[in-house]
Amino acid sequence: MKHEVRNNMQPVTESKIEQLPSSAKAVFSLLGDGKPRTLNEMVGSVSFSPRTIRNALNRLKECGLIVAKFNFRDARKPLYQLKIA
């Protein structure tokens, strides 16, 4: 099974996602609906601490799976969403 998300023009395979920690998988799955979310919104949706979610977001950004966008409602809280190739 392949995910439709692309990383540097290469399909993201199931094996790449399987190598991520469970917290990163949970955040990836949560963002899979395409709705941008802040860190605080994610804390309310998954059962991990804010620090763990922040680390998961950093791992996903390093892998090129998500992007952080400017939040016009509150510039201190970026919006995270899956990266679309």
N, C-alpha and C positions, 0 to 999 in steps of 0.2 A: 504494500500500500504506500503510495506517495502522497505527500502533502502538496497543495498547490502553491505554497509560499516558495519564493525563489531567493537564493543567496548568490549574489554576483553572477547572475544569469545561469546558475546551475540549479536543478531541482533539489529541494531538500528531501532527503530520504528518511525513511522511518528510523534507520540505524543511527543517523546523526542526532535525531531527537531523543532516541533511547539512551544516548550517552549523557544526556543532561541530568542533573539532579531532579528529584521529584518535585521540588518547589518550582524549578524552571519549567518543567512539564505542565504543572498546574497553571502557571501564569500564561504559558503559550496556549494552552487549551482555553483558558478564560478569554484571551484576546482573539481567539479564533472566530468569534462572531462578527469581527470587523469594527466593533464599537471602541473608540479610544477611551482609555480610562486613566485616572490619576492613581498614584500609589495608594492613597487612602481609600479609593473606591475598590481597589483590589483586595486590600486588607479585610474589608467587609464581606468579600465574596469567597475567599479561600482561607483555610485554617492554618496560616503561617503568620509569624510575627512580621512587623514592618521591616525590620532589618533583614530577615530571610527573603522577603519579597524584593527588597532593594538589591540584594546580592543576585537573586534570580534574574532581575531585569538587566543587571550588568552583564551576566553570562549570556543572556539572549542578545544583547546589543553587540557583544564581542563576536558572537557567531553570525551577526548580520541578519538576525531573524526579526528584530523589532526596531522601531525608530521612536525617538522622543520628539514630540512636536510642541511648539509654543502654545500655551494655554492662555487665551485672551481673557478668560474670566478671572484667572489668578496666575500671574506670571511666575510665582514661586513654585507652582506645582505643574510640572510638564505632563502632557498627555502621552501615553504610550499606546502604540498600535502595531500590528504585524506589518512587516515591510513587504510591499508589493513590488515585484520586479518591473 
